[in-house]
């Protein structure tokens, strides 16, 4: 499958070279595109200096806008699939080809790189939030997604158009739940993830609680009033 790696990047100057050079070494068979989301640091100048493939947004649109830009690029360039990975180096690219192979073999629409297919969730506040979102998805779709907040997701061609042009198709658990109810085939694959080594995560304690609350509201209530898409 012709696959594009989409890397949304906001203030990832300390990480982006390491991330891209590892991608080029580990999965040279895949193309990549960095979507700079209005970074305030020198992410853009570093990418241009290294000749990296780059789309630079004129302002900060947030993760959803950056990912949608990458998905639109993938759809318009005729890719069979696109995988989202973070620009901070937490996602190990050695799993990408296995995810692609699994999608080809199973004809699945989404492959989620999951930390918890065979591993148990640690007892932390953040993982408690993940467990609550997991239960909300199970309640509304009948499907168990053990790592619903994983940002490492491979989307097949059937979903690229919706992710590129659809309204409210965010790279978040509520979209996964909505797509499940629309007939998408979703599968998890065990991966391991790294800790961020540089820069700061957007999610602090307060934002994590707000995020969990919003996702559960969307999954349990708001998603039911959305018009069902034809996949």
C-alpha positions in Angstrom: 0.0 0.0 0.0 1.2 3.5 -0.9 1.3 5.1 2.6 1.9 8.6 3.8 3.1 9.3 7.3 1.5 12.5 8.6 3.4 14.3 11.4 1.6 17.3 13.0 4.2 19.5 14.6 3.8 22.4 17.0 7.0 23.7 18.6 8.9 20.5 18.0 12.2 22.1 17.1 14.0 19.9 19.7 12.5 16.6 18.3 11.7 16.9 14.6 15.2 16.1 13.2 15.4 12.9 15.3 11.9 11.9 14.3 12.3 12.4 10.6 15.8 10.9 10.4 14.5 7.8 12.2 11.5 7.5 9.8 13.8 7.8 6.8 16.1 5.0 8.2 13.3 2.6 9.5 10.5 3.0 6.9 12.2 4.5 3.7 9.4 2.8 1.7 6.8 5.3 3.1 6.5 9.0 2.3 6.0 11.5 5.0 4.7 15.1 5.4 5.3 17.4 8.3 2.4 19.7 9.0 3.7 22.6 11.0 0.8 24.0 13.0 1.9 27.6 13.4 4.9 26.8 15.6 6.4 29.7 17.6 9.9 28.2 17.7 12.2 27.4 14.8 10.5 24.2 13.7 9.9 25.5 10.2 13.5 26.8 9.6 14.9 23.5 10.8 12.7 21.5 8.5 13.5 23.8 5.5 17.2 23.7 6.4 17.2 19.9 6.2 15.0 19.8 3.1 12.2 17.9 4.8 8.8 17.6 3.2 6.7 20.3 4.9 3.3 21.9 4.9 3.4 25.1 6.9 0.0 26.4 8.2 -0.2 30.2 8.5 -1.6 30.0 12.0 -2.1 27.5 14.8 -5.2 25.5 14.0 -4.8 22.8 16.7 -4.2 19.1 16.3 -7.4 18.5 14.4 -6.7 21.1 11.8 -3.1 19.9 11.3 -4.1 16.3 10.9 -7.0 17.1 8.5 -4.5 19.0 6.4 -2.2 16.0 6.2 -5.2 13.7 5.4 -6.3 16.0 2.6 -2.8 16.0 1.2 -2.8 12.1 1.4 -6.2 11.9 -0.3 -5.4 14.3 -3.1 -2.1 12.7 -3.8 -3.7 9.3 -4.2 -2.3 7.5 -1.2 -3.9 4.2 -0.2 -3.5 4.9 3.5 -2.1 7.5 5.9 -0.8 7.1 9.4 -0.7 9.8 12.0 2.3 9.9 14.4 3.4 12.5 16.9 6.2 14.9 16.2 7.7 14.4 19.7 9.2 10.9 19.0 6.9 9.0 21.3 5.7 6.7 18.5 8.2 4.0 17.4 8.3 3.8 13.5 9.4 0.2 13.6 5.7 -0.8 14.0 4.5 1.1 10.9 5.1 -1.6 8.3 3.5 -4.2 10.5 0.4 -2.0 10.8 0.3 -1.6 7.1 0.7 -5.3 6.5 -2.1 -6.0 9.0 -4.4 -3.5 7.3 -3.8 -5.2 3.9 -4.4 -8.6 5.3 -7.5 -7.9 7.3 -9.0 -5.1 5.1 -9.5 -3.1 8.2 -10.3 0.7 7.9 -8.3 1.8 11.0 -5.4 0.2 12.8 -4.6 1.7 16.2 -1.2 1.3 17.6 -2.2 0.3 21.1 -0.1 0.0 24.3 -2.6 -2.2 26.0 -3.6 -5.2 23.7 -1.4 -7.5 25.7 -0.1 -5.1 28.4 -2.1 -3.9 31.4 -2.8 -0.3 31.9 -0.9 1.3 34.8 -2.8 2.7 37.7 -2.4 6.4 37.0 -5.0 9.3 36.8 -4.4 9.6 33.1 -4.9 5.9 32.5 -8.1 6.1 34.6 -9.3 8.6 32.1 -8.4 6.3 29.3 -10.3 3.5 30.9 -13.4 5.7 31.3 -13.3 6.6 27.6 -12.8 2.9 26.7 -16.0 2.1 28.6 -17.9 4.9 26.9 -17.0 3.5 23.5 -17.9 0.0 24.6 -21.3 1.2 25.9 -22.2 3.0 22.6 -20.6 0.7 20.0 -20.3 -2.7 21.6 -16.6 -2.6 20.7 -13.7 -2.6 23.1 -10.9 -0.2 22.2 -8.2 -0.7 24.9 -6.1 2.3 24.0 -8.6 4.9 22.7 -6.4 7.9 23.2 -3.5 6.5 21.2 -2.4 9.0 18.6 -0.8 6.4 16.4 -3.6 5.5 13.9 -3.4 4.2 10.4 -6.4 5.1 8.2 -7.3 3.2 5.0 -8.3 4.8 1.7 -12.0 4.3 2.4 -11.7 6.8 5.3 -9.3 9.2 3.9 -11.9 11.3 2.1 -13.9 11.6 5.4 -10.9 12.5 7.5 -9.8 15.0 4.8 -13.1 16.8 4.1 -15.6 15.8 6.8 -16.8 18.1 9.5 -15.8 17.2 13.1 -13.6 14.2 12.0 -11.0 14.9 14.6 -8.1 12.5 15.4 -9.8 11.7 18.8 -11.6 8.8 20.4 -15.1 10.3 19.7 -14.4 10.1 16.0 -13.3 6.4 16.4 -16.6 5.7 18.1 -18.6 7.6 15.5 -16.8 5.7 12.7 -17.5 2.4 14.4 -21.2 3.2 14.5 -20.9 4.1 10.8 -19.6 0.7 9.9 -15.8 1.2 10.0 -13.7 -1.8 10.8 -11.2 -1.0 13.6 -8.4 -3.1 15.0 -5.7 -2.6 17.6 -2.1 -3.8 17.3 0.3 -4.0 20.3 3.0 -1.4 20.2 5.3 0.2 22.7 5.6 4.0 23.1 8.4 6.1 24.4 8.4 9.0 26.8 8.8 12.5 25.4 12.5 13.4 25.7 12.3 17.2 24.9 9.7 19.9 24.8 6.5 20.0 26.8 3.2 18.1 26.4 0.1 20.2 25.9 -1.9 18.0 28.4 -1.4 18.9 32.0 -3.6 17.6 34.8 -6.3 20.2 34.3 -6.4 19.8 30.5 -6.4 16.0 30.9 -9.5 16.1 33.0 -11.2 18.5 30.6 -10.3 16.3 27.7 -11.6 13.2 29.3 -14.9 14.9 30.2 -15.3 16.3 26.7 -14.6 13.0 25.0 -17.1 11.1 27.2 -19.8 13.8 26.5 -19.2 13.5 22.8 -19.2 9.7 22.8 -22.2 9.2 25.0 -24.4 12.1 24.0 -23.3 14.5 21.1 -22.3 11.8 18.6 -25.8 10.4 18.5 -27.2 13.6 16.9 -24.6 13.6 14.1 -25.8 12.6 10.7 -24.5 9.1 9.9 -21.9 9.0 7.1 -22.0 6.5 4.3 -18.5 4.9 4.3 
